[in-house]
Amino acid sequence: MTPDFAACVLEGLLLLHEELSVDPEAPWYVGTPHQTQVLHDELWLLAGALNPHSSSVLVEAWYEAGRSALLPMACTGELVSSRHHAA
């Protein structure tokens, strides 16, 4: 792990937190410490697999994956934001 890799994941986490916090279609995300840790872990795994050149690429890859452990239990496993449907 390099400092640039860690910085990419952290910046991606901040970008994703900001986007999900204002997305009216994602009322299940409120930014609790547990949710933040789940996002961090998911982004870290994606970054390790993709080795992205920027945090925005990493966030886009998270949306394109279309799945997250953050989802409410009643969901089918697909993310509900229209950004996910567009990906």
JOWOCOR-V158516 format. One record per pair of residues at least 24 apart in sequence whose C-alpha atoms are under 10 Angstrom apart, sorted by sequence separation. I is the first residue (numbers start at 0). J is the second residue. D is the distance in whole Angstrom. If there is no record, write none. Layout:
I:J:D
I:J:D
This chain:
12:36:9
15:39:10
59:83:9
62:86:7
13:38:10
41:66:10
61:86:10
12:38:7
13:39:9
41:67:8
60:86:9
11:38:9
12:39:6
15:42:10
41:68:8
59:86:8
11:39:9
12:40:10
41:69:10
12:41:10
38:67:8
8:38:10
9:39:8
12:42:7
37:67:8
38:68:8
8:39:7
11:42:7
12:43:9
37:68:7
38:69:8
8:40:9
11:43:10
37:69:7
8:41:10
9:42:9
36:69:10
8:42:6
9:43:9
34:68:9
35:69:9
7:42:9
8:43:6
11:46:10
34:69:6
7:43:9
8:44:10
33:69:9
34:70:10
8:45:9
5:43:8
8:46:7
4:43:9
7:46:8
8:47:10
15:54:10
14:54:8
15:55:9
18:58:10
5:46:9
13:54:9
14:55:8
28:69:8
4:46:8
11:53:8
12:54:8
15:57:10
27:69:8
28:70:8
4:47:9
7:50:10
8:51:9
10:53:9
11:54:5
12:55:10
14:57:10
15:58:6
27:70:7
28:71:9
7:51:8
10:54:6
11:55:6
14:58:7
15:59:9
27:71:7
7:52:8
8:53:9
9:54:8
10:55:8
11:56:8
12:57:9
13:58:10
25:70:9
26:71:10
4:50:8
7:53:6
8:54:7
11:57:6
12:58:8
15:61:9
0:47:9
4:51:8
6:53:9
7:54:5
8:55:10
10:57:9
11:58:6
15:62:9
4:52:9
6:54:8
7:55:9
10:58:9
11:59:9
3:52:9
4:53:9
7:56:10
8:57:8
3:53:10
4:54:9
7:57:8
8:58:9
11:61:10
7:58:10
27:79:10
25:78:9
26:79:10
24:78:10
25:79:7
26:80:10
24:79:7
25:80:6
24:80:5
25:81:10
23:80:8
24:81:7
22:80:7
23:81:10
24:82:10
22:81:9
22:82:9
19:80:9
